[in-house]
Amino acid sequence: MFKGLSPIQYAGREVWPLIEGGKGVSATNHASSGAWAAAGGIGTVSAVNADSYDDNGDPIPQVYPQATRRERHEQLIRYAIDGASEQVRRAYEISGGKGAININVLWEMGGAQAVLEGVLENTKGMVAGVTCGAGMPYKLAEIAARHNVHYLPIISSARAFRALWKRSYSKVPELMAAVVYEDPWLAGGHNGLSNAEDPTKPEDPYPRVKALRETMRKEGVSEDTAIVMAGGVWCLSEWQDWIDNPDLGKIAFQFGTRPLLTKESPIPDVWKNMLRTVEPGDVLLHKFSPTGFYSSAVKTPFLYDLMHRSERQIPFFKRDEEEGTVPLGDEGKAKNFWVKPDDRQKALGWIAEGHSEALKTPDNTIVFVTPDSRDTIRKDQQDCMGCLSHCGFSSWKDHDDYTTGRLADPRSFCIQKTLQDVAHGGHPDNNLAFAGHAAYRFKQDPFYSNNYTPTVKELVERILSGD
């Protein structure tokens, strides 16, 4: 057993302070989460468009034949509630009464509140806590109180926690089991970088977590409320100074990337095998996500395509709006795009390479793509099923007038489509493959040598040894 690490009391039971990170859209399911809890930790079922199953035990494809986005959005909520409820039931059964089962929800997902209410209603007595981030989930405490479950807000700064505490969490302090500090430079998936933080300049998490604890103490938060370090956690031996540290108080650790490469992990083998090849620097912190958040994923051809698409971009103007501008072309839409002469030369070069279609962005620029890419972008935008509360790619909004009021952004992508595909057998090269920035360690860690894939139980034992 790693020196200094001891079990904690959580939701009325004794568990290891080791939390499985919840990875949305079927990258974390009952098999991995139930096994993590059975090993004595806190397993986390993703409640983000989780899988339901048919009578043969096969995942039910999530298809949307409805005519309107609103109808498809309502179908998406039904899929999400049914799927997450089924995943929780199965995980709870696998856990055998050991550890604990949490669920993870993204506050910015479409219909988040309805999904969370529906799942908790269907799984009474099975869910110990709800972790929630990707936005400012002010109503999380209120929903948790209605269903008498613990809640664990995910934040990336002391400032964000203080705002949430003042507005909401101070009213239900007894159910706030922990605060998850998700490092905005190291964690996989969507990251909570603020406008004041530089995505190219990672900050040491220790002072940020220390500041978080100081803020919690100032606000009168109980010392029994743990801070969960999430992002970049691989070996506990590297976090020795954090354990039993009076400045930080009670600490737990979340593992998001390592559980991807286990026998119980539901992701396809092609994704698992790709993780074994990741090199330092192969995980990119990018801003192509339709959520508007920064996001960390492996640099696959899918991501490179988005990078190059944004590089083929120039500003455009209306006639006589900017002195010295010229029409992009003599016919069609091109004659309505007035651009600077130097930019016109760049554009003509891209067009000659086959990127002949100019698509407008919300920022008064145009990007150049191939006819095939244009057709895919348009179809994906038309097929939108409202998976986000606000979507930059399709201009969907899940309330009021159902539109963000901004032009749909062709520099982004349909996140639901690609995450469903990669989770159900699609090749990571052609999709968004989330991973934390420590994913390169699979290749370096002798535990995984000779293509070894541990069970979740073996992984938890390895983590408890300090390695």
C-alpha positions as CSV (number, residue, x, y, z in Angstrom):
1,M,0.0,0.0,0.0
2,F,1.3,3.4,-0.9
3,K,2.5,5.3,2.1
4,G,0.1,7.8,3.6
5,L,-2.9,6.8,1.4
6,S,-5.9,5.6,3.5
7,P,-9.6,5.0,2.8
8,I,-12.0,7.9,3.1
9,Q,-15.7,8.0,4.1
10,Y,-17.8,8.8,1.1
11,A,-21.6,8.6,1.0
12,G,-21.7,6.6,4.1
13,R,-19.2,4.0,3.1
14,E,-15.5,3.5,3.2
15,V,-13.7,3.8,-0.2
16,W,-10.3,4.4,-1.6
17,P,-9.8,8.1,-2.6
18,L,-9.4,7.0,-6.2
19,I,-12.1,8.1,-8.7
20,E,-12.6,6.9,-12.2
21,G,-13.0,9.9,-14.5
22,G,-16.3,9.8,-16.3
23,K,-15.7,10.0,-20.1
24,G,-18.8,10.9,-22.1
25,V,-20.6,9.2,-25.0
26,S,-19.9,5.6,-24.1
27,A,-16.2,5.8,-23.3
28,T,-17.0,5.0,-19.7
29,N,-19.8,2.5,-19.1
30,H,-21.1,0.0,-16.5
31,A,-18.3,-2.5,-17.1
32,S,-15.4,-0.2,-16.2
33,S,-17.3,1.8,-13.6
34,G,-18.7,-1.2,-11.8
35,A,-15.3,-2.9,-11.8
36,W,-13.7,0.3,-10.4
37,A,-16.2,0.3,-7.5
38,A,-15.8,-3.4,-6.9
39,A,-12.1,-2.7,-6.5
40,G,-13.0,-0.3,-3.6
41,G,-12.9,3.0,-5.5
42,I,-15.5,5.4,-6.9
43,G,-16.6,4.4,-10.4
44,T,-18.1,7.0,-12.6
45,V,-20.8,6.1,-15.2
46,S,-21.0,8.7,-18.0
47,A,-24.6,10.0,-18.3
48,V,-23.7,11.7,-21.6
49,N,-25.7,9.8,-24.3
50,A,-24.9,6.4,-22.8
51,D,-25.8,3.1,-24.6
52,S,-29.0,1.2,-24.1
53,Y,-29.2,-2.4,-25.2
54,D,-31.5,-4.6,-27.2
55,D,-32.7,-8.1,-26.2
56,N,-29.5,-9.6,-27.5
57,G,-27.4,-7.3,-25.4
58,D,-26.2,-5.2,-28.3
59,P,-26.1,-1.4,-28.1
60,I,-29.1,0.2,-29.7
61,P,-28.0,2.6,-32.4
62,Q,-29.0,6.2,-31.7
63,V,-30.7,7.3,-34.9
64,Y,-32.8,10.4,-35.4
65,P,-35.4,10.1,-38.2
66,Q,-37.4,13.1,-36.9
67,A,-37.9,16.0,-39.2
68,T,-37.0,18.9,-36.9
69,R,-34.1,19.6,-34.5
70,R,-36.4,20.0,-31.6
71,E,-38.0,16.6,-32.2
72,R,-34.5,15.0,-32.5
73,H,-33.4,16.8,-29.4
74,E,-36.3,15.3,-27.5
75,Q,-35.3,11.9,-28.8
76,L,-31.7,12.5,-27.7
77,I,-32.9,13.2,-24.1
78,R,-34.9,9.9,-24.1
79,Y,-31.9,8.0,-25.3
80,A,-29.7,9.7,-22.7
81,I,-32.1,8.9,-19.8
82,D,-32.7,5.3,-20.8
83,G,-29.0,4.7,-21.5
84,A,-27.6,6.2,-18.4
85,S,-30.2,4.5,-16.2
86,E,-29.4,1.1,-17.7
87,Q,-25.6,1.8,-17.2
88,V,-26.1,2.7,-13.6
89,R,-28.1,-0.4,-12.9
90,R,-25.5,-2.7,-14.5
91,A,-22.6,-0.9,-12.8
92,Y,-24.3,-1.1,-9.4
93,E,-24.8,-4.9,-9.9
94,I,-21.2,-5.4,-10.9
95,S,-19.9,-3.4,-7.8
96,G,-21.4,-6.0,-5.5
97,G,-22.1,-3.3,-2.8
98,K,-18.4,-2.3,-2.7
99,G,-17.0,1.2,-3.4
100,A,-19.4,3.7,-4.9
101,I,-21.0,4.6,-8.2
102,N,-21.1,8.2,-9.4
103,I,-22.5,9.6,-12.6
104,N,-21.0,12.3,-14.7
105,V,-22.9,15.0,-16.6
106,L,-21.7,17.8,-18.7
107,W,-23.7,20.9,-17.8
108,E,-23.4,22.2,-21.4
109,M,-24.9,19.1,-22.9
110,G,-28.3,19.6,-24.4
111,G,-31.1,18.9,-21.9
112,A,-28.6,18.4,-19.1
113,Q,-31.1,19.1,-16.3
114,A,-33.8,16.9,-17.8
115,V,-31.4,14.1,-18.3
116,L,-30.0,14.4,-14.7
117,E,-33.5,14.4,-13.2
118,G,-34.6,11.5,-15.2
119,V,-31.6,9.3,-14.4
120,L,-31.7,10.0,-10.7
121,E,-35.4,9.3,-10.6
122,N,-34.8,5.9,-12.3
123,T,-31.8,4.8,-10.1
124,K,-32.8,5.7,-6.6
125,G,-30.4,4.3,-4.0
126,M,-27.7,3.3,-6.6
127,V,-26.0,6.6,-7.4
128,A,-23.8,8.0,-4.6
129,G,-22.9,11.3,-6.3
130,V,-23.0,13.4,-9.4
131,T,-19.9,15.0,-10.9
132,C,-20.6,17.9,-13.2
133,G,-18.6,20.4,-15.1
134,A,-18.3,21.9,-18.6
135,G,-20.0,25.1,-17.7
136,M,-21.2,26.7,-14.5
137,P,-23.8,24.2,-13.1
138,Y,-25.6,26.5,-10.7
139,K,-28.6,24.1,-10.3
140,L,-26.5,21.0,-9.5
141,A,-26.9,21.4,-5.7
142,E,-30.7,22.0,-6.0
143,I,-31.1,18.8,-8.2
144,A,-28.9,16.8,-5.9
145,A,-31.0,17.9,-2.9
146,R,-34.2,16.8,-4.6
147,H,-32.8,13.3,-5.0
148,N,-30.7,13.2,-1.9
149,V,-27.4,12.4,-3.6
150,H,-24.0,13.9,-3.2
151,Y,-22.6,16.3,-5.8
152,L,-19.1,17.0,-6.9
153,P,-18.7,20.2,-8.9
154,I,-15.9,20.2,-11.4
155,I,-14.0,23.5,-11.5
156,S,-10.6,24.7,-12.7
157,S,-9.9,27.6,-10.4
158,A,-10.7,29.0,-7.0
159,R,-12.5,31.9,-8.6
160,A,-14.9,29.6,-10.4
161,F,-15.6,27.7,-7.2
162,R,-16.3,30.8,-5.2
163,A,-18.8,32.0,-7.8
164,L,-20.7,28.7,-7.6
165,W,-20.5,28.5,-3.9
166,K,-21.9,32.0,-3.4
167,R,-24.7,31.5,-5.8
168,S,-25.7,28.0,-5.1
169,Y,-23.6,25.5,-3.2
170,S,-23.6,27.3,0.1
171,K,-27.4,26.5,0.3
172,V,-26.7,22.7,0.2
173,P,-23.3,22.3,1.8
174,E,-24.0,19.0,3.5
175,L,-24.3,17.2,0.1
176,M,-21.2,18.6,-1.5
177,A,-19.0,15.5,-1.1
178,A,-15.9,16.9,-2.9
179,V,-14.7,19.6,-5.3
180,V,-13.0,18.3,-8.4
181,Y,-10.1,20.4,-9.6
182,E,-9.8,19.5,-13.2
183,D,-6.5,20.9,-14.5
184,P,-7.2,22.9,-17.6
185,W,-3.9,22.1,-19.3
186,L,-3.6,18.4,-18.4
187,A,-7.0,16.9,-18.4
188,G,-8.6,15.2,-21.4
189,G,-11.9,16.2,-23.0
190,H,-13.2,19.7,-22.4
191,N,-11.1,22.0,-20.3
192,G,-12.1,25.1,-18.3
193,L,-9.5,27.6,-19.4
194,S,-10.6,31.2,-18.7
195,N,-9.9,34.2,-20.8
196,A,-7.3,35.2,-18.2
197,E,-5.3,32.0,-18.8
198,D,-2.9,31.2,-21.6
199,P,-3.5,27.8,-23.2
200,T,0.2,27.7,-24.2
201,K,1.5,28.3,-20.7
202,P,0.6,25.5,-18.3
203,E,0.5,26.5,-14.6
204,D,1.7,24.3,-11.7
205,P,-1.5,22.7,-10.2
206,Y,-0.2,22.9,-6.6
207,P,-0.6,26.7,-6.1
208,R,-4.0,26.6,-7.8
209,V,-5.3,23.8,-5.6
210,K,-3.8,25.4,-2.5
211,A,-5.7,28.6,-3.5
212,L,-8.8,26.5,-3.9
213,R,-8.5,25.1,-0.4
214,E,-7.9,28.6,1.0
215,T,-11.0,29.8,-0.7
216,M,-13.0,26.8,0.6
217,R,-11.8,27.5,4.2
218,K,-12.7,31.2,3.9
219,E,-16.2,30.3,2.8
220,G,-16.6,27.9,5.7
221,V,-16.6,24.7,3.7
222,S,-16.1,21.6,5.9
223,E,-12.6,20.2,6.1
224,D,-14.2,16.8,5.4
225,T,-14.9,18.0,1.8
226,A,-12.1,16.6,-0.3
227,I,-10.5,18.2,-3.3
228,V,-10.1,15.8,-6.1
229,M,-7.0,16.3,-8.3
230,A,-7.9,15.5,-11.9
231,G,-5.7,15.8,-15.0
232,G,-2.2,14.4,-15.4
233,V,-2.5,11.9,-12.5
234,W,-0.6,8.7,-13.4
235,C,1.4,7.4,-10.4
236,L,0.5,8.3,-6.8
237,S,4.3,8.2,-6.0
238,E,4.5,11.5,-8.0
239,W,1.9,13.1,-5.7
240,Q,3.4,12.1,-2.3
241,D,3.7,15.8,-1.3
242,W,0.0,16.3,-1.7
243,I,-1.0,13.4,0.7
244,D,-1.5,14.5,4.3
245,N,-0.5,18.0,3.4
246,P,-2.2,20.5,5.8
247,D,-2.2,23.3,3.1
248,L,-4.3,21.1,0.8
249,G,-6.4,19.3,3.3
250,K,-8.2,16.1,2.3
251,I,-7.2,15.0,-1.2
252,A,-8.4,12.4,-3.6
253,F,-7.2,11.5,-7.1
254,Q,-9.1,11.1,-10.3
255,F,-7.9,8.8,-13.1
256,G,-9.4,9.5,-16.5
257,T,-6.8,8.3,-19.1
258,R,-5.4,5.2,-17.5
259,P,-8.8,3.4,-17.2
260,L,-9.2,3.7,-21.0
261,L,-6.6,0.9,-21.4
262,T,-8.2,-1.9,-19.4
263,K,-10.0,-5.1,-20.3
264,E,-13.3,-3.7,-19.1
265,S,-12.9,-0.4,-20.9
266,P,-15.6,-0.2,-23.6
267,I,-13.6,1.7,-26.2
268,P,-12.7,-0.3,-29.3
269,D,-9.4,-2.2,-29.5
270,V,-8.2,0.1,-32.4
271,W,-8.5,3.1,-30.0
272,K,-6.7,1.1,-27.2
273,N,-3.9,0.2,-29.5
274,M,-3.6,3.8,-30.7
275,L,-3.1,4.9,-27.1
276,R,0.0,2.6,-26.8
277,T,1.7,4.6,-29.6
278,V,1.1,8.2,-28.3
279,E,4.3,10.3,-27.9
280,P,4.9,13.3,-25.7
281,G,3.1,16.3,-27.4
282,D,0.7,14.1,-29.4
283,V,-2.3,15.4,-27.4
284,L,-3.5,18.7,-28.6
285,L,-5.2,21.4,-26.6
286,H,-7.4,23.0,-29.2
287,K,-10.5,25.2,-29.7
288,F,-12.4,23.5,-32.5
289,S,-15.1,22.1,-30.2
290,P,-18.6,23.4,-30.9
291,T,-19.0,23.9,-27.2
292,G,-16.6,26.9,-27.4
293,F,-14.4,25.3,-24.7
294,Y,-10.8,24.3,-25.2
295,S,-10.5,20.5,-25.6
296,S,-7.7,17.9,-25.4
297,A,-7.6,15.1,-27.8
298,V,-5.0,13.0,-29.6
299,K,-3.6,14.6,-32.8
300,T,-5.3,12.4,-35.4
301,P,-5.8,13.1,-39.1
302,F,-9.3,14.3,-38.0
303,L,-7.8,17.0,-35.8
304,Y,-5.1,17.9,-38.4
305,D,-7.9,18.4,-41.0
306,L,-9.6,21.0,-38.6
307,M,-6.2,22.7,-38.0
308,H,-5.5,23.0,-41.8
309,R,-9.1,24.1,-42.4
310,S,-8.7,27.0,-40.1
311,E,-5.3,27.9,-41.7
312,R,-7.1,28.2,-45.0
313,Q,-8.9,31.3,-43.8
314,I,-9.0,35.0,-44.8
315,P,-11.1,38.0,-43.7
316,F,-13.7,39.3,-46.2
317,F,-15.6,42.5,-46.5
318,K,-18.6,44.0,-48.3
319,R,-18.1,46.2,-51.3
320,D,-16.6,49.6,-50.3
321,E,-16.3,48.5,-46.7
322,E,-12.5,48.3,-46.7
323,E,-10.3,50.4,-48.9
324,G,-8.1,48.5,-51.3
325,T,-10.1,45.3,-51.4
326,V,-11.0,43.4,-54.5
327,P,-13.6,40.7,-55.4
328,L,-12.5,37.2,-54.7
329,G,-13.8,36.1,-58.1
330,D,-15.8,37.3,-61.1
331,E,-18.8,35.0,-60.8
332,G,-21.1,33.2,-58.3
333,K,-20.6,33.9,-54.6
334,A,-17.0,34.8,-55.1
335,K,-17.9,38.2,-56.5
336,N,-19.6,39.1,-53.2
337,F,-16.5,38.4,-51.1
338,W,-14.2,41.5,-51.1
339,V,-10.8,40.6,-49.9
340,K,-7.3,42.1,-49.6
341,P,-5.1,41.4,-52.7
342,D,-2.6,39.4,-50.8
343,D,-5.4,37.2,-49.3
344,R,-6.9,36.8,-52.7
345,Q,-3.6,35.3,-53.9
346,K,-3.6,32.9,-51.0
347,A,-7.2,31.9,-51.7
348,L,-6.5,31.3,-55.4
349,G,-3.7,28.9,-54.4
350,W,-6.0,26.9,-52.1
351,I,-8.6,26.8,-54.8
352,A,-6.0,25.5,-57.2
353,E,-5.3,22.7,-54.7
354,G,-8.9,21.6,-54.7
355,H,-10.2,23.6,-51.8
356,S,-12.6,25.4,-54.0
357,E,-15.6,26.0,-51.7
358,A,-15.6,29.2,-49.6
359,L,-17.7,29.0,-46.4
360,K,-18.5,32.0,-44.2
361,T,-17.7,31.9,-40.5
362,P,-19.3,33.9,-37.7
363,D,-16.2,36.1,-37.5
364,N,-16.4,37.6,-41.0
365,T,-13.9,35.3,-42.5
366,I,-14.1,32.6,-45.1
367,V,-12.5,29.1,-45.0
368,F,-11.8,27.1,-48.0
369,V,-12.7,23.4,-48.2
370,T,-13.1,20.7,-50.8
371,P,-16.6,20.1,-52.3
372,D,-16.8,16.8,-50.4
373,S,-16.0,18.5,-47.1
374,R,-18.6,21.2,-47.8
375,D,-21.2,18.6,-48.4
376,T,-20.3,16.7,-45.2
377,I,-20.3,20.0,-43.1
378,R,-23.7,21.0,-44.5
379,K,-25.3,17.6,-44.0
380,D,-24.0,17.3,-40.4
381,Q,-25.4,20.8,-39.6
382,Q,-28.7,19.9,-41.1
383,D,-28.8,16.6,-39.1
384,C,-28.2,18.4,-35.8
385,M,-30.0,16.6,-32.9
386,G,-29.3,19.3,-30.3
387,C,-26.7,17.5,-28.2
388,L,-25.3,20.7,-26.7
389,S,-27.1,23.5,-24.9
390,H,-25.3,25.9,-27.3
391,C,-23.7,24.6,-30.4
392,G,-21.3,26.7,-32.5
393,F,-21.3,24.3,-35.4
394,S,-25.0,24.2,-36.0
395,S,-26.2,27.4,-34.2
396,W,-28.6,25.2,-32.1
397,K,-29.7,26.3,-28.6
398,D,-31.8,24.0,-26.4
399,H,-34.1,26.7,-25.0
400,D,-36.0,29.9,-25.8
401,D,-36.0,30.4,-29.6
402,Y,-33.6,27.4,-30.2
403,T,-30.9,29.4,-32.0
404,T,-27.7,31.0,-30.8
405,G,-28.4,33.8,-33.3
406,R,-24.9,33.3,-34.8
407,L,-23.9,31.9,-38.2
408,A,-23.1,28.2,-38.0
409,D,-19.3,27.8,-37.9
410,P,-17.7,25.5,-40.5
411,R,-14.4,25.5,-38.6
412,S,-16.0,23.2,-36.0
413,F,-17.7,19.8,-36.3
414,C,-20.6,17.6,-35.1
415,I,-19.2,16.3,-31.8
416,Q,-22.0,13.8,-31.3
417,K,-21.4,12.2,-34.6
418,T,-17.7,11.7,-34.2
419,L,-17.8,10.6,-30.5
420,Q,-20.5,8.0,-31.2
421,D,-18.5,6.7,-34.1
422,V,-15.1,6.4,-32.3
423,A,-16.8,4.8,-29.3
424,H,-18.6,2.1,-31.4
425,G,-15.8,0.9,-33.7
426,G,-14.9,3.8,-35.8
427,H,-11.2,4.5,-36.4
428,P,-9.6,7.1,-34.2
429,D,-7.8,8.5,-37.2
430,N,-11.2,9.6,-38.6
431,N,-12.6,10.9,-35.4
432,L,-12.1,12.9,-32.2
433,A,-10.2,10.7,-29.7
434,F,-10.2,12.3,-26.3
435,A,-7.2,11.7,-24.0
436,G,-5.4,13.4,-21.2
437,H,-1.9,14.9,-21.9
438,A,-0.2,12.0,-20.0
439,A,-1.4,9.5,-22.5
440,Y,2.2,9.2,-23.9
441,R,3.0,7.3,-20.7
442,F,1.3,4.2,-21.9
443,K,4.2,3.7,-24.2
444,Q,6.8,4.4,-21.5
445,D,5.2,2.6,-18.5
446,P,6.6,-1.0,-18.1
447,F,3.2,-2.0,-16.7
448,Y,1.9,-2.0,-20.3
449,S,4.9,-3.6,-22.0
450,N,4.4,-6.5,-24.4
451,N,0.9,-5.1,-25.2
452,Y,-0.3,-5.9,-21.7
453,T,-3.9,-4.8,-20.9
454,P,-4.8,-5.0,-17.2
455,T,-8.2,-5.6,-15.7
456,V,-9.6,-2.7,-13.7
457,K,-8.8,-4.6,-10.5
458,E,-5.2,-5.0,-11.5
459,L,-5.0,-1.3,-12.4
460,V,-6.4,-0.2,-9.1
461,E,-3.9,-2.5,-7.3
462,R,-1.1,-1.0,-9.3
463,I,-2.2,2.5,-8.5
464,L,-2.4,1.6,-4.8
465,S,1.2,0.4,-4.9
466,G,2.2,3.9,-5.9
467,D,3.1,3.1,-9.6
